[in-house]
Amino acid sequence: MARTPTTQRWLAVLRYAPIVVVPALLVASTFPGRFSVPSHYWLLSMTAVGVFVAGKWWPATASVVLAALAVPMFGTEAWGPSELVPYLGAIALADAVMRRGGWPCAIAAVAWTGAVVADVVMDDHTDVWSAMSIVKVVASVAIPVLLGLYLRGQRALAASYRQRALDADARRRQEQQQTRTDERVALARELHDVVAHHMASIVLRIGVAQHVLKPHDQPVRDVLDDVKDTASHALTDIRRLLVALRDPVLGDVPLVDAEQLATEIDAGVERVRAAGFTVEAKVADPADIAGLDAIGRLTLLRVVQEALTNAMKYGDAEDAVAVTVSRADGAVEIVIGNRRGGAATGAGHGIVGMAERVDLVGGTLAVGPKGAQHWLVQARIPLADKEIDS
């Protein structure tokens, strides 16, 4: 259980207070010429102080040892405040019950009971079977035990309240994050529906205008080429922005550069192999997929990672997983399948997330069974230098 600095200081004070208090009690009980504390009582008392301090690490053991040390101290003729020193055993018992519990504390309680009974038996002025003696034994044991149980309950209650506060704070942060994510997704959809659609229409209409121009209208054609290139680049930037809006943690994820893409894919394949699966991977050279922009590369990596995760979650480790990443017709194609079963029948949103990512970069995604015992994830991501159509 976590403790505040103030609580820790108070516990330290209570733990180490006997180092000062016990010698003070022994000195206060010393009257030169009339009564002085025996040297062996001093030795037993200071040993008890050391054991009490060690109870920070071994509470039940310290309680049993203090009960054993209390017996010779009870048997020594003491006077005044020095008579209180043996009752460090009672404080240690309460501490053990509060912190430890279980059978070690039961042994500690029995040991302290024996020490108190020995005190009653060794007292020549007390009737062992009198009501006062019985009350003394019961009170000397019951009060520390009940106090320890009460303090343990308070600690558990405080820990419960603290955990509830942490849980409530976590739920509040999660709700806030979900609200922000929902707003980003809504904004991304509106941006795609309104701006991206019109930008794509502009690119298409410029292309039509270029076809109807006469050959001698070269200056106009040059202007339209420039406008078309500018609109195409703007549309690409908008789609990159859509990915960022739909993925609120994208700003915290470093975009994968072309040289690292193959390495990251290999790392994902190795993780699947480490889980006991056989993976047959054919990944194109970095030069073959260098035409992907930053968002395209990240989308490719996420599709591969999600598909491999689904293969591990829903597939059979005895069946091989095939991974192919290749370039074809101005796009990068991803095909990932396992030879038997592996359908994503869970309640997650991995496939939906893959579809959204691929759609935002102008690609296509197909996920589903092929044949009776084959499950495939097929994605196609256009290269950045390929003209984007609506």
Secondary structure by P-SEA (a helix, b strand, c coil): ccccaaaaaaaaaaaaccccaaaaaaaaacccccccccaaaaaaaaaaaaaaaaccccaaaaaaaaaaaaaaaaacccccccccccaaaaaaaaaaaaccccaaaaaaaaaaaaaaaaaaaaccccccccaaaaaaaaaacaaaaaaaaaaaaaaaaaaaaaaaaaaaaaaaaaaaaaaaaaaaaaaaaaaaacaaaaaaaaaaaaaaaaaaccccaaaaaaaaaaaaaaaaaaaaaaaaaaaaaacccccccccccccaaaaaaaaaaaaaaaaccccccccccccccccccaaaaaaaaaaaaaaaaaaaacccccbbbbbbbbbcccbbbbbbbbccccccccccaaaaaaaaaaaaaccccccccccccbbbbbbbbbcccccccc
